[in-house]
């Protein structure tokens, strides 16, 4: 499977002239184009399956659900790209370069081609957020109650994180002034 994807990415690179894009280190436009293609294919398959099943998409997402999905996307993207506990998912594609606040770490992509592009995705919370939001949106369209439960849980974790940081800052200020 990986060889076929690498070959497809190679072909895209030749056709688009992406090989000479960056002189400052490796940017695998072919790998990124492949990932974009995978995302677009997933969205297309979802839309096709929804239409084939006769199910209707929600006309709109209520503001509270949208807020829950946004906070859950934020927390999920941090969980996947920065938390120590998910390092095992990133390790084949990234290299640890340091620790951040709390239980977060800094990883950088490694490897070449599609392998590196996956590393770039898994090291960037902003990049992976689109994938997570797409999944949560598809979940909301097919199973809104279950998705609401999952997003509520993730949003609760995000709120807890923010409160932990607020408490730590308050405690540091109090001890510094005392």
C-alpha positions, -999 to 999 in steps of 0.1 A, spaced: 0 0 0 28 24 10 47 17 -23 16 24 -43 10 57 -25 47 67 -29 45 59 -66 13 80 -70 30 109 -50 61 106 -73 39 109 -104 21 140 -89 55 156 -82 67 151 -118 35 164 -133 33 195 -111 70 203 -111 70 202 -73 105 187 -71 122 222 -71 98 239 -47 120 243 -16 157 249 -13 157 252 25 151 216 36 128 190 25 92 198 17 75 169 1 48 184 -20 41 150 -35 35 136 0 13 166 10 -6 162 -23 -12 126 -15 -24 134 20 -47 161 5 -60 135 -19 -67 110 9 -86 136 28 -106 147 -3 -113 110 -11 -126 104 24 -149 134 22 -161 123 -12 -168 88 0 -186 101 30 -208 123 8 -215 95 -16 -224 71 12 -247 96 28 -264 102 -5 -266 65 -14 -282 58 20 -309 84 15 -299 101 48 -302 139 50 -274 160 62 -282 184 90 -294 217 78 -272 235 103 -252 227 134 -266 245 165 -241 269 181 -236 249 213 -228 218 192 -204 238 170 -187 251 201 -183 216 215 -170 204 182 -145 233 180 -132 227 215 -130 190 210 -111 195 177 -87 217 196 -82 192 224 -80 162 200 -54 179 178 -32 187 209 -37 151 222 -26 136 189 3 160 181 17 170 214 8 147 243 33 123 257 7 95 259 3 95 221 40 95 213 38 59 202 15 70 173 39 97 161 72 79 168 74 61 134 71 95 116 86 120 140 116 126 163 113 142 198 132 174 201 121 186 235 94 190 262 68 218 264 46 228 293 27 201 312 27 167 295 33 181 260 63 174 238 78 189 207 83 165 178 96 172 143 90 152 111 116 127 99 121 106 68 114 115 32 85 117 8 51 106 21 66 93 53 78 128 61 45 143 51 27 121 76 53 133 102 45 169 93 8 162 98 13 144 131 36 171 145 13 200 137 -19 206 157 -32 231 132 -27 207 103 -43 177 119 -72 198 132 -89 198 97 -88 160 97 -103 158 132 -129 184 124 -139 165 93 -142 133 113 -163 149 140 -185 166 114 -191 132 96 -198 118 131 -223 145 138 -241 140 105 -244 102 111 -246 98 149 -252 132 165 -259 119 200 -227 98 201 -207 126 186 -221 151 211 -211 127 239 -175 124 226 -171 161 220 -185 168 255 -158 145 269 -130 161 249 -143 196 257 -144 187 294 -107 177 292 -98 210 274 -117 230 301 -98 210 328 -65 217 311 -72 254 310 -83 254 347 -51 235 356 -30 261 339 -50 290 355 -45 273 389 -8 269 383 -4 306 373 -24 317 403 -4 295 426 29 308 412 18 344 416 6 338 452 39 321 461 59 348 444 42 376 462 43 359 496 
